[in-house]
Amino acid sequence: MLFSSLLRSTTSLISRGTSSSWNTTSIMFTSLRLVPSPTLLTNITERGLAGKALLRTNKSAAKRFRVKGNDRIKRNKAGRSHNTGHKGRKRINNLAASAPINGKKIEDRMRRLIRA
């Protein structure tokens, strides 16, 4: 909605311009900012519709941890991506399986990070 109103205002500015040269049009486009102000972005991301403060999801944690069907959090094991030539096949296969997060406090911290 914000973008469409900015687009309409840019087209009206261009149509009302005195000169139809390419340079005037490019100056008008470069002087307009099509992104909202930083204060507007922070208000949108940090505050919900009712004005309640919201936390952002930690994207690095969201990529590493998932919530399982039994509402536990699972993680992947380290040590399988490279340097596996000297490791045995059983060891590599065991590293492929996911592992749960053990410890209530650690699980609560991870749950807060991934907003689950």
C-alpha positions, 0 to 999 in steps of 0.5 A: 500500500505504501509502495503504490502510493509512492509510485503514484506520487512519482508518476504525478511528479513526472507528468507535471514536470516542465521539461520532458528531457531524460535528465530531468526525469532521472533526477526526479527518480534519483531524488525520491526514496522508495524505501520507508524511513528507518523509524517506520521500519523499526516501529513496524518490526518492534511493535505489533498492531496493538502496540505490544513489543515484539521480539525478532526471530534470531535467523541464525538459530532458526536455521539450526534448530527445529521443533519436532512433533513432540514439541522438543527442539532438535539440532544437527550434529557437527562433524559430518560436512567435511574431513570425513575420509578417516572416519568410519561409515558407522560414525558418519551415519551416526552423525547424520541423525539429529539430536535433541536439545538436552537441558530445560534452560537451554531448550527455553533459551533456544525456544525464545530465539526461534520464537517457537 
